[in-house]
């Protein structure tokens, strides 16, 4: 699912960037940079967040076992941004034009990524009795000692549906943007809000603040602030022809 996420994201961005006179091969070239940056960032955040629960006392090589599961999207986003900015500076590509072309595709890739989370059994929700609640197989964390599965919110599906809507909205905005960087800033703002909403239903964290605030809530505040700052501070100009 991660591979599908990157392929769908890179392909759609390579078609979209034509509207800003960016050669599609530039998006393809930046793809490996974004993949490596995203995986390093996502894994690093996960290891730091769950060190005591999953890595303490185990061989250090477990840190690199990404195929066992364990990636944090916000870490991947930050890692990809760092890698992307580095690539843009080296190749002298307009930063905000490329960021706008990539922004909707980030949301689209996230749709596939969260389906992967559902299949892996991570990022699950709190217990609930709603008709669409899901139950995981035996051996999952949602099984108490007596073996009866606890129905939980399908938070991965919530996230996927919200980001599918976000992708469609950003793709629509891209053709109507008023300044370079608008679409990327809008993505940061909207994603921080949708993520914070879904976090209200998450049940997999080892620690909550005030009984319901998750670590992702705290990062969402920073992402929201960054998006608002870009939206209001970026120059209101675009060179699209």
Number of C-alpha atoms within 10 A of each C-alpha: 16 18 12 14 21 21 16 17 23 25 16 20 24 21 15 23 22 12 14 19 12 18 13 17 12 16 23 15 12 18 20 16 19 24 19 15 21 26 21 19 24 23 23 19 21 20 20 11 16 14 14 11 10 14 15 12 9 10 8 10 8 13 18 12 11 13 7 10 13 21 23 19 20 19 21 24 18 18 24 24 18 16 21 23 19 14 18 17 11 9 11 9 14 13 15 20 23 24 22 28 29 23 25 29 27 23 24 23 25 24 26 22 23 25 18 18 20 17 12 13 16 19 19 24 23 20 18 15 11 10 8 11 16 18 17 17 12 12 11 14 15 23 16 12 9 6 12 12 18 18 20 22 23 22 25 23 17 17 21 20 15 18 26 18 14 23 22 14 15 25 20 13 16 23 12 11 15 14 19 26 27 27 30 25 25 23 25 21 22 19 21 23 17 16 17 19 14 19 21 15 19 21 21 15 16 10 13 12 10 7 7 15 16 21 14 16 20 13 15 21 15 14 22 20 15 14 24 15 13 18 21 11 9 14 12 12 10 15 9 12 6
